[in-house]
Amino acid sequence: MLSPATAPNAACAKPPGWFCPKLGRSGWDYVLIGRAKETDQRDFEDLKRDLAYAVKKIHG
């Protein structure tokens, strides 16, 4: 559930299947923030690689 402060500006969706079982950890919440006119221009495969790299770096 989104708080009233974030509800108007946030999209709520379950993470895609390729992410959680392979990279995500139980008990962790992952928040992804994109930049207008930049993130949507990037190749989706590049975004997935960036996310995988970041999560691996966080969890060591």
Buried (B, 14 or more C-beta within 10 A) or exposed (E): EEEEEEEEEEEEEEBEEEBBEEBBEEEEEBEEEEEEEEEEEEEEEEBBEEBBEEBEEEEE
